[in-house]
C-alpha cells in the first residue's frame, strides 16, 4: 500500500467514512490527516458540475461548460488524436471548476438500437470503444485529475437498470463486454472505474469479485479506485471485499456502521478496508495539486472552436445523389424543420451540460456564402399535426434551389432512464419530408439523433448528412460540411439495420423480467449481420466523402498490414481504413470478421500514402471456456482492409500457429451459434452456451424489489403506490412523451431509498418497508376487524392499523438517527486526536 503510515493513524470509523460520499458529488474528507475532498462530476460530453443543489439526474442547474459532441459523434470521427484533445479540454474545464474526477467516458456496448443511453456510448464494437475511451482518458488525465470509464459491466438497458441481472456466457462477457474496458485500463491507466447498477450472472457488478478482483485488478493490473454508480451499491461490505472503493452519492453514516459491523462479525477483514482506503487516499492526494493550482477560467472561444472541429469530423454522409453536396456559393436555400432554430445537440439525463453558448443553423447560415430565402419550422417538435406549419414549409420549399431539412429525434426520445419506444422518427417529420420532396426534389436532410433510425424515408432526400448529436457547436459544423469547408470523413460505429426486427436482441429488449438474457452471444451488431448475411441500411464503418480513395499493395504479417491509399478525387479529404480479421473454416465458432485496427489518413487530391496498421495481442485471440483463458486457433487468417465492414478493398493472409487448445464446444450442441441463427435461441441451446441451467429470473420480495414489482407483494398500501405509478407511466407512454421522473422511480429498487437520501434512511428502514410489502400490514387489518368487533369504532380501528404499519418504520428511523449521532461523536473525537 502507498499510504500505509497514514492509514495506521486512522480509526476504523474514519477509514469507513472515507469509503463513501459526504455530498452528492463529494467524498468524505479527513481534516486531521489533511485528506481533501474528491469532487466528482458527470462529464461524458462536458463538465456538469453543480456547485449548488446537486443531483445525479441532470435536473438542477450546473456551472457553464463547453458541450462537446456526444460519444456517438466522437466515435464517428475514428480519430484518437482528436478525442484526446477533446478530453484534455474537458479536463481543463473540470480543474477550473474544482473537479478532481470526471465521470467519463461511457463505453457500454450498443447491444440494441433502443437503449435510451446509446448516445452516451461509443460503439457496438469493443475494440473501437476501448481505443476511443483510452484516448479520452489520456486527454482528461493530462491535466493531473482522474477520468472514470463506465459502466463496468454488461450494462445495456435502462429498464430495471438498478436491479436487472445480465445473464451471459463467459466467452461473450470477455470478448464483447469486457474487451473495451481492458483496452482503456491497460492503455490509459485511468485513476477510477465506475461499476454498473446491474447484476452480472446473479451478482451485483459492484460486489462481483470475478469482475472487480479477478479480472480488473489481478488480470489487468488496475490499482485505482472503483466508484459505484450513483445509488448503485447493494451491499457495501460485499462491495469493499470484492474491490469497490467508493459508495456514492451520500449514503450517510448507516453505511459506515454497516462496514464496522461487518468487520466486528468477521465478515470483512480490516485489511480489505485498508486496501480500499489506500485507493481513496491516493485519488485524493494525487489530484489535489492539479485542482488547487488550476486557473479558474478557460478559453471559452477556443473550446467552442474545438467542439465545432470535432462535430464536423463526426458528421457521416449517408447519401449524396448526383453530388448535391457540397452546395456552391449563392445557392438559394430554405431552412425547414424545428431543429434548425432550436438544435438537438445533446442527450438528456446526467450528461446534460449547461452550455457556454449554443449555435443554431438559423443564426449561423448568414455567415456562409449561401443565400437564405427563409425559415419555417414545418412540424411540431414532439409530434402531432400542425397543418399551418406544414403548408408554410411547402410554400417556402418552392422558392428555393435546395432545401436544408432538419429532422431528428427529440429530447424525450433519447434519455438516461428510459428506452426508446421505436426506431422510427415522429410521423409528422416523415410526412413533411415526403411532401417537401414532391414540390422540390433537391432535399438535403440534416439528421440529429444519438443512434440509428429507420431509413425508408431517405428515398425522399437526395442527400442525408447524419450529424448525430454535435454538441453546442454542431450547427456550425454541419454548415462547414454542407458548404464544403470540411470534407466529410465520419464513419458509422454502429450498424443501421433496416428494421428493429432484424436485430438479434429485438424480441427480448428491454427485458421486463429480473433477468436480461443475452441469448445472441457474440453476435452483436456487424458481428451478426455480416455472419448471418442479413441486409442492412448502412453497414458498420460506412460513410461517404466528397472525394474518392483507392487501396493497393497490401503486405501482411502476424504483426499487421501495410498498404497504399490514394486520393483519386478532386478535393482534400480523410479516409478511415479499417482492418478486420477473419478465419475461414474456423473450428471454434466465431463472427465472420472482427475489427482489430484502423487508421485515419488525410490526403490531398492525387496524393498517396503508405499506411501501416499494427495488430496487438487481441488480434487472433478468443476466450476458451474450457481452459478458462485466452487462446488462439491455428490456421490461415484473412486480414481484410476496407472502407467499411462490407466494403473490403484488400485481403492479405497470414498463417498463425495457435495455442493448440481443445475446442470448448466439442460434444456441446451450440448449433445456432455455429450458424449465427440467433434471432430466437431456445432454452436448451442457450443453456448449452452458458454451460449451466438458465437462472429462473424470478423477482424476489426483498430489498431489491423495484417499485414496478410492488404488485407482487401483499401490501394494500404499496399496491396503491404501484397502481398510481403505473397509471402515470401509462399516460406518458400513450402520449409518446415518457415521464423521466416516473420512470426513474418505476425502475428503482427499495434499497435505493437508503442509498439516495443522504443518511436520513438506512437499511433498517428499508427492511421495515420490505416487511410491509410482504404483508406485515395485514396484522393491522386484523386490529381493524377486532376494533369493529369490540365496538371501538372505525376510527380507532384505522388508527391501530396505521400504528401497526408506522411504528416499526418510525422506530427504524429514530434508531438510525440515534446511531448516527453516536457514531458522529466517535469520528469527531478521533479527528481531534493528534
Residue pairs with C-beta under 8 A, 6 or more apart in sequence:
1 7
1 274
1 275
1 278
2 278
2 281
2 282
3 277
3 278
3 281
3 282
3 285
4 274
4 278
6 33
6 35
6 281
7 15
7 274
7 277
7 278
7 281
9 33
10 18
10 30
10 33
10 277
10 830
11 826
11 827
11 830
12 260
12 263
12 270
12 273
13 256
13 260
13 823
13 826
13 827
13 830
14 30
14 33
14 827
14 830
14 831
15 270
15 273
15 274
15 277
16 255
16 256
16 259
16 260
16 273
17 28
17 30
17 253
17 256
17 827
18 27
18 28
18 30
18 35
18 277
18 280
18 281
19 28
19 236
19 240
19 245
19 246
19 247
19 259
19 273
19 276
19 277
19 280
20 27
20 28
20 236
20 246
20 247
20 248
20 250
20 251
20 255
20 256
21 27
21 28
21 246
21 247
21 248
21 249
21 250
21 251
22 28
22 29
22 37
22 250
23 54
23 249
23 250
24 50
24 54
24 55
24 56
24 230
24 249
24 250
25 39
25 40
25 41
25 49
25 50
25 54
25 248
25 249
26 37
26 38
26 39
26 40
27 37
27 38
27 39
27 40
27 246
27 280
27 284
28 37
29 35
29 36
29 37
29 284
30 831
31 831
32 830
32 831
32 832
32 833
32 834
35 281
35 284
35 285
36 284
36 285
36 288
37 284
38 100
38 101
38 280
38 283
38 284
38 287
39 49
39 98
39 99
39 100
39 101
39 291
40 99
40 100
40 101
40 102
40 103
40 148
40 227
40 248
41 47
41 48
41 49
41 50
41 94
41 97
41 99
41 101
41 102
41 103
42 48
42 56
42 58
42 103
42 104
42 350
42 351
43 90
43 94
43 99
43 102
43 103
43 104
43 351
44 70
44 71
44 103
44 104
44 105
44 106
44 120
44 351
45 67
45 68
45 69
45 70
45 71
45 104
45 120
45 346
45 347
45 351
45 353
45 469
45 471
46 65
46 66
46 67
46 68
46 90
46 93
46 346
46 351
46 353
46 355
46 471
47 62
47 63
47 65
47 66
47 90
47 93
47 94
47 97
47 99
47 102
47 353
48 58
48 62
48 65
48 350
48 351
48 352
48 353
48 354
49 62
49 63
49 65
49 94
49 97
49 98
49 99
50 60
50 61
50 62
50 63
51 62
51 63
51 97
52 60
52 61
53 60
54 60
56 230
56 231
56 249
56 350
57 349
57 350
57 416
57 417
57 740
57 744
58 348
58 349
58 350
58 351
58 352
58 416
61 354
62 353
62 354
63 97
63 354
64 354
64 355
64 356
65 93
65 97
65 353
65 354
65 355
65 356
66 89
66 90
66 93
66 300
66 303
66 304
66 306
66 307
66 353
66 355
66 356
66 471
66 472
67 307
67 345
67 346
67 353
67 355
67 356
67 358
67 471
67 472
68 74
68 86
68 89
68 90
68 306
68 307
68 310
68 471
68 472
69 86
69 307
69 310
69 311
69 314
69 468
69 469
69 470
69 471
69 474
70 119
70 120
70 346
70 347
70 351
70 450
70 468
70 469
70 471
71 105
71 106
71 107
71 119
71 120
71 121
71 122
71 132
72 118
72 119
72 120
72 121
72 122
72 450
72 451
72 468
72 469
72 493
72 494
73 310
73 311
73 314
73 467
73 468
73 469
73 470
73 471
73 474
74 82
74 83
74 86
74 122
74 132
74 136
74 310
74 314
75 122
75 123
75 128
75 129
75 132
75 314
75 493
76 313
76 314
76 315
76 316
76 466
76 468
76 490
76 491
76 492
76 493
76 543
77 83
77 310
77 313
77 314
77 489
77 490
77 600
78 128
78 490
78 491
78 493
78 576
78 598
78 600
79 313
79 600
80 131
80 132
80 134
80 135
81 135
82 309
82 310
82 313
83 132
83 135
83 136
83 139
84 135
84 136
84 138
84 139
84 142
85 139
85 306
86 136
86 139
86 306
86 307
86 310
87 105
87 135
87 136
87 137
87 138
87 139
87 140
87 142
87 147
88 139
88 140
88 142
88 143
89 139
89 298
89 303
89 306
90 102
90 104
90 139
90 140
91 102
91 139
91 140
91 141
91 142
91 143
91 145
91 147
92 143
92 294
92 298
93 298
93 303
94 100
94 102
94 140
94 143
94 145
95 143
95 144
95 145
95 290
95 291
95 294
96 294
96 295
96 296
96 297
96 298
98 291
99 145
99 291
100 145
100 146
100 283
100 284
100 287
100 288
100 290
100 291
101 145
101 146
101 147
101 148
101 191
101 192
101 227
101 283
101 287
102 140
102 145
102 146
102 147
102 148
103 148
103 150
103 194
103 227
104 136
104 140
104 147
104 148
104 149
104 150
105 122
105 132
105 133
105 136
105 137
105 147
105 149
105 150
105 184
106 117
106 120
106 121
106 122
106 149
106 150
106 151
107 121
107 122
107 129
107 130
107 132
107 133
107 149
107 150
107 180
107 181
107 184
108 117
108 121
108 150
108 151
108 155
108 156
108 196
109 121
109 123
109 124
109 126
109 129
109 156
109 176
109 177
109 180
109 524
110 118
110 121
110 123
110 124
110 451
110 494
110 524
110 525
111 124
111 156
111 157
111 505
111 509
111 518
111 524
112 156
112 157
112 503
112 505
112 506
112 509
112 510
113 420
113 423
113 451
113 452
113 494
113 497
113 500
113 503
114 419
114 420
114 421
114 422
114 423
114 500
114 509
114 510
115 156
115 157
115 158
115 419
115 420
115 451
115 509
115 510
116 158
116 414
116 415
116 416
116 417
116 418
116 419
116 420
117 158
117 347
117 349
117 414
117 415
117 416
118 414
118 450
118 451
118 494
119 346
119 347
119 414
119 450
119 451
119 468
119 469
120 347
120 351
120 416
120 450
121 129
122 128
122 129
122 132
122 133
122 180
122 493
123 129
123 132
123 493
123 494
124 493
124 494
124 495
124 524
124 525
124 526
124 540
125 493
125 525
125 526
125 540
125 595
126 175
126 176
126 177
126 178
126 179
126 180
126 183
127 179
127 180
127 183
127 594
127 595
127 596
127 597
127 618
128 493
128 595
128 598
129 180
129 183
130 179
130 180
130 181
130 182
130 183
130 184
130 187
131 183
131 187
131 598
133 149
133 180
133 183
133 184
133 188
134 183
134 184
134 187
134 188
135 188
136 147
137 147
137 149
137 184
137 188
137 189
137 190
138 188
140 146
140 147
141 147
141 188
141 189
141 190
141 191
143 290
143 294
144 286
144 287
144 289
144 290
144 291
145 191
145 287
145 290
145 291
146 190
146 191
146 192
146 224
146 283
146 286
146 287
147 188
147 190
147 191
147 192
148 190
148 191
148 192
148 193
148 194
148 227
149 181
149 184
149 185
149 190
149 193
149 194
150 193
150 194
150 196
150 229
151 194
151 195
151 196
151 197
151 205
151 229
152 181
152 193
152 194
152 195
152 196
152 205
152 211
152 216
152 226
153 173
153 177
153 178
153 181
153 196
153 200
153 205
153 211
154 166
154 168
154 173
154 177
154 196
154 198
154 200
154 205
154 518
155 161
155 166
155 196
155 197
155 198
155 205
156 166
156 516
157 164
157 419
157 509
157 510
157 511
157 516
158 416
158 417
158 418
158 419
158 510
158 743
158 747
159 419
159 510
159 511
159 512
159 747
160 510
160 511
160 512
160 514
160 516
160 706
160 708
160 747
161 197
161 198
161 417
161 747
162 197
162 198
162 231
162 232
162 706
162 747
162 748
162 749
162 752
163 197
163 198
163 199
163 514
163 704
163 705
163 706
163 747
163 749
164 197
164 198
164 199
164 511
164 514
164 515
164 516
165 198
165 199
165 200
165 201
165 202
165 514
165 515
165 516
165 695
165 697
166 198
166 199
166 200
166 201
166 516
166 518
167 201
167 202
167 515
167 516
167 517
167 518
167 690
167 694
167 695
167 697
168 177
168 200
168 201
168 517
168 518
168 521
168 690
169 518
169 521
169 625
169 689
169 690
169 691
170 623
170 625
170 628
170 691
171 521
171 522
171 622
171 623
171 624
171 625
171 664
172 518
172 521
172 522
173 200
173 201
174 623
174 630
175 522
175 622
175 623
176 522
176 524
178 215
179 618
181 193
181 216
182 220
183 618
184 190
185 193
185 216
185 220
185 221
185 222
186 220
186 221
189 224
190 222
190 224
191 224
191 225
191 283
191 286
191 287
192 224
192 225
192 226
192 227
192 245
192 283
193 216
193 222
193 224
193 225
193 226
193 227
194 226
194 227
194 228
194 229
195 205
195 206
195 211
195 212
195 226
195 227
195 228
195 229
195 232
195 239
195 244
196 205
196 206
196 229
196 232
197 205
197 229
197 231
197 232
198 204
198 205
198 516
199 205
199 208
200 208
200 211
202 695
203 209
203 210
204 234
204 235
204 238
204 239
205 211
205 212
205 232
206 212
206 226
206 228
206 229
206 232
206 233
206 234
206 239
206 242
206 244
207 234
207 235
207 238
207 239
207 241
207 242
207 244
208 242
209 241
209 242
209 243
211 242
212 226
212 242
212 243
212 244
213 242
213 243
216 222
216 226
216 243
217 223
217 243
223 279
224 279
224 282
224 283
225 245
225 246
225 276
225 279
225 280
225 282
225 283
226 243
226 244
226 245
226 246
226 279
227 245
227 246
227 248
228 239
228 244
228 246
228 247
228 248
229 248
230 248
230 249
230 350
230 756
231 248
231 249
231 748
231 752
231 755
231 756
232 248
232 755
233 239
233 244
233 247
233 248
233 251
233 255
233 755
234 703
234 704
234 751
236 247
236 251
236 255
236 258
236 259
237 258
237 259
237 262
237 267
237 268
239 247
240 259
240 268
240 272
240 273
240 276
241 267
241 268
241 269
241 272
243 276
244 276
245 276
245 279
245 280
245 283
246 280
247 255
247 755
249 755
249 756
249 758
250 758
250 759
251 754
251 755
251 758
251 759
252 757
252 758
252 759
252 760
252 762
252 820
253 759
253 819
253 820
253 823
253 824
254 754
254 759
254 761
254 762
254 763
254 764
254 816
254 819
254 820
255 762
256 823
256 827
257 762
257 819
257 820
257 823
258 763
259 268
259 273
262 268
263 269
263 270
263 273
300 356
300 357
303 356
304 356
304 357
304 472
304 473
305 473
307 471
307 472
307 473
308 359
308 473
308 474
308 476
308 477
308 480
309 477
310 471
310 477
311 467
311 470
311 471
311 473
311 474
311 476
311 477
311 478
312 477
312 478
312 480
312 481
312 486
313 486
313 489
313 490
314 467
314 468
314 470
314 477
314 490
315 465
315 466
315 467
315 468
315 470
315 477
315 478
315 481
315 486
315 488
315 490
316 465
316 466
316 468
316 488
316 490
316 491
316 492
316 542
316 543
317 325
317 463
317 464
317 465
317 466
317 481
317 488
317 490
317 543
317 544
317 545
317 546
318 447
318 455
318 458
318 464
318 465
318 466
318 538
318 542
318 543
318 544
319 458
319 461
319 462
319 463
319 464
319 544
320 462
320 463
320 544
321 462
321 463
322 462
323 546
324 402
324 442
324 444
324 462
324 463
325 444
325 463
325 465
325 481
325 482
325 484
325 546
326 481
326 482
326 483
326 484
326 546
327 333
327 370
327 402
327 444
327 482
327 483
327 484
329 369
329 370
330 369
330 370
330 371
331 370
331 371
331 401
331 402
332 370
332 371
332 373
332 399
332 400
332 401
332 402
333 365
333 370
333 371
333 372
333 373
333 400
333 401
333 402
333 403
333 404
334 372
334 373
334 374
334 375
334 376
334 396
334 397
334 399
334 400
334 402
334 403
334 404
335 361
335 362
335 365
335 372
335 374
335 375
335 376
335 404
335 406
336 375
336 376
336 377
336 378
336 393
336 396
336 397
336 403
336 404
336 405
336 406
336 432
336 436
337 377
337 378
337 379
337 404
337 405
337 406
337 407
337 429
337 432
337 446
338 377
338 378
338 379
338 380
338 381
338 406
339 361
339 381
339 406
339 407
339 408
339 446
339 448
340 360
340 361
340 362
340 375
340 377
340 404
340 406
340 446
341 360
341 361
341 362
341 375
341 377
342 360
342 381
343 358
343 359
343 360
343 361
343 448
343 470
343 474
343 475
344 408
344 409
344 410
344 411
344 448
344 449
344 469
345 358
345 448
345 469
345 470
345 471
345 472
345 474
345 475
346 352
346 353
346 469
346 471
346 472
347 414
347 415
347 416
347 450
347 469
348 411
348 412
348 414
348 415
348 416
348 740
349 415
349 416
349 417
349 740
350 416
351 416
353 472
355 472
356 472
357 472
358 472
359 472
359 473
359 474
359 475
359 476
360 475
361 404
361 406
361 446
361 475
361 478
361 479
362 375
363 475
364 475
364 476
364 479
365 372
365 479
366 372
367 479
368 479
368 483
369 483
370 482
370 483
373 396
373 399
373 400
374 396
374 399
374 400
375 396
376 389
376 392
376 393
376 396
377 389
377 393
378 389
378 390
378 392
378 393
378 405
378 432
378 436
379 386
379 389
379 390
379 393
379 426
379 428
379 429
379 432
380 386
380 389
380 428
381 410
382 410
382 412
382 426
382 736
382 737
383 410
383 426
383 427
383 428
383 736
384 428
385 428
386 428
390 428
390 431
390 432
390 435
393 432
393 436
394 435
394 436
394 439
397 403
397 436
397 439
397 440
398 439
398 440
400 440
400 442
401 442
402 442
402 443
402 444
403 436
403 440
403 442
403 443
403 444
404 444
404 446
404 482
405 432
405 433
405 436
405 443
405 444
405 445
405 446
405 461
406 445
406 446
406 448
407 425
407 429
407 433
407 445
407 446
407 447
407 448
408 425
408 429
408 447
408 448
408 449
409 420
409 425
409 448
409 449
409 450
409 453
410 426
412 736
412 737
412 738
413 420
413 421
414 420
414 449
414 450
414 451
415 738
415 740
416 740
417 740
417 743
417 744
417 747
418 738
418 740
418 743
419 509
419 510
420 451
421 733
421 736
421 738
422 500
423 452
423 453
423 454
423 497
423 499
423 500
424 430
424 453
424 454
425 449
425 453
425 454
425 457
426 736
430 457
433 443
433 445
433 457
433 460
433 461
434 457
434 460
436 443
436 460
437 443
437 460
437 461
441 462
442 462
443 460
443 461
443 462
443 463
444 461
444 462
444 463
444 464
444 465
444 482
445 458
445 461
445 463
445 464
445 465
446 465
446 467
446 478
446 482
447 453
447 464
447 465
447 466
447 467
448 467
448 468
448 469
448 470
448 474
449 466
449 468
449 469
450 468
450 469
451 494
452 494
452 495
452 496
452 497
452 537
452 538
453 496
454 498
454 499
454 500
454 537
455 496
455 498
455 537
455 538
456 498
458 464
465 478
465 481
465 482
465 488
466 490
466 492
467 474
467 477
467 478
470 477
470 478
477 486
479 485
480 486
481 487
481 488
484 546
484 571
487 545
487 546
487 547
487 571
487 572
487 573
487 574
488 543
488 544
488 545
488 546
488 573
489 543
489 545
489 573
489 574
489 575
489 576
489 600
490 543
491 541
491 542
491 543
491 576
491 578
491 644
492 538
492 539
492 540
492 541
492 542
492 543
492 644
493 540
493 541
494 525
494 540
495 525
495 526
495 529
495 536
495 538
495 539
495 540
495 645
496 536
496 537
496 538
497 503
497 529
497 534
497 536
497 537
498 535
498 536
498 537
500 506
502 529
502 534
502 536
503 509
503 528
504 519
504 520
504 523
504 524
504 528
504 678
504 679
505 518
505 519
505 520
505 524
506 679
507 679
507 680
508 516
508 517
508 519
509 516
510 516
511 517
513 697
513 699
514 697
514 698
514 699
515 695
515 697
517 686
517 694
517 697
519 678
519 681
519 686
520 528
520 678
520 681
521 673
521 678
521 689
522 590
522 591
522 673
523 531
523 532
523 591
523 673
523 676
523 678
525 540
526 539
526 540
526 541
526 591
526 645
527 591
527 592
527 594
528 534
528 591
528 676
528 678
529 536
529 539
529 540
530 539
530 591
530 592
530 593
530 645
530 646
531 591
531 592
531 676
532 676
532 677
532 678
539 644
539 645
539 646
539 647
540 595
540 644
540 645
541 576
541 578
541 595
541 642
541 643
541 644
541 645
541 647
542 643
542 644
542 645
542 646
542 647
543 576
543 644
545 569
545 573
545 574
545 575
546 569
546 571
546 573
547 567
547 568
547 569
547 570
547 571
547 572
547 573
547 605
548 567
548 568
548 569
549 565
549 566
549 567
549 568
549 569
549 573
549 575
549 603
549 643
550 565
550 566
550 568
550 649
551 563
551 564
551 565
551 577
551 641
551 642
551 643
551 649
551 650
552 563
552 564
552 566
552 650
553 563
553 564
554 561
554 562
554 563
554 639
554 641
554 650
554 651
554 652
555 561
555 562
555 563
555 652
556 639
556 652
556 653
556 654
557 654
558 615
558 619
558 620
558 654
558 656
559 614
559 615
560 579
560 597
560 612
560 613
560 614
560 615
561 579
561 597
561 612
561 613
561 615
561 639
561 641
561 650
561 652
562 610
562 611
562 612
562 613
563 577
563 610
563 611
563 641
563 650
564 608
564 609
564 610
564 611
565 575
565 577
565 601
565 603
565 608
565 609
565 611
566 603
566 606
566 607
566 608
567 573
567 575
567 603
567 604
567 605
567 606
567 607
567 608
568 606
569 605
570 605
571 605
572 602
572 603
572 604
572 605
573 602
573 603
574 600
574 601
574 602
574 603
575 600
575 601
575 603
575 643
576 598
576 599
576 600
576 601
576 643
577 598
577 599
577 600
577 601
577 611
577 613
577 641
577 642
577 643
578 595
578 597
578 598
578 641
578 642
578 643
578 644
578 645
579 595
579 596
579 597
579 598
579 613
579 615
579 639
579 640
579 641
580 593
580 594
580 595
580 596
580 639
580 640
580 641
580 642
580 645
580 648
581 593
581 594
581 596
581 615
581 619
581 620
581 637
581 638
581 639
581 640
582 592
582 593
582 594
582 637
582 638
582 640
583 590
583 620
583 633
583 635
583 636
583 637
583 638
584 636
584 638
585 635
586 633
586 635
587 633
587 663
588 622
588 624
588 633
588 663
588 664
588 665
589 665
589 670
589 673
589 674
590 622
591 676
592 676
593 638
593 640
593 645
595 645
596 615
596 616
596 618
596 619
597 613
597 614
597 615
597 619
598 613
599 611
599 612
599 613
601 609
601 611
603 609
613 641
615 639
620 632
620 633
620 637
620 656
621 630
621 631
621 632
622 630
622 631
622 632
622 633
623 629
623 630
623 631
624 630
624 631
624 661
624 662
624 664
625 664
625 691
626 661
626 662
626 663
626 664
627 661
627 662
627 664
631 658
631 659
631 661
632 656
632 657
632 658
632 659
633 658
633 661
634 656
634 657
634 658
634 659
634 660
635 655
635 656
635 658
636 653
636 654
636 655
636 656
637 653
637 654
637 655
637 656
638 651
638 652
638 653
639 651
639 652
639 653
639 654
640 648
640 650
640 651
641 648
641 649
641 650
641 651
641 652
642 648
642 649
642 650
643 649
668 688
669 684
669 685
669 688
670 685
670 688
670 689
671 677
671 685
672 678
672 681
672 685
673 681
673 685
673 689
681 689
683 694
686 694
687 693
687 694
699 705
699 706
699 709
699 712
701 712
701 713
701 770
701 773
701 774
702 770
703 749
703 750
703 751
703 763
703 766
703 767
703 770
704 749
704 750
704 751
705 712
705 713
705 749
705 750
705 770
705 773
706 746
706 747
706 748
706 749
706 750
707 721
707 722
707 725
707 745
707 746
707 747
707 748
707 749
707 750
708 722
708 725
708 726
708 746
708 747
709 722
710 718
710 719
710 721
710 722
710 773
711 719
711 722
711 723
711 726
713 719
713 773
713 774
713 775
714 773
714 774
714 775
714 778
715 772
715 773
715 774
715 775
715 776
715 777
716 777
717 772
717 777
717 805
718 772
718 773
725 742
725 745
725 746
726 746
728 739
728 742
729 739
729 742
729 743
729 746
732 738
732 739
732 742
750 766
750 769
750 770
750 773
751 763
751 766
753 761
753 765
753 766
753 769
754 761
754 762
754 763
754 765
754 766
759 816
759 820
760 813
760 816
761 813
761 816
762 812
762 816
764 812
764 815
764 816
765 809
765 812
765 813
765 816
767 812
768 808
768 809
768 811
768 812
769 809
771 808
772 805
772 809
776 804
776 805
776 808
777 801
777 804
777 805
779 804
780 800
780 801
780 802
780 803
780 804
780 805
781 801
783 797
783 800
783 801
783 804
784 794
784 797
784 798
784 800
784 801
785 797
786 797
787 793
787 794
787 796
787 797
787 800
788 794
788 797
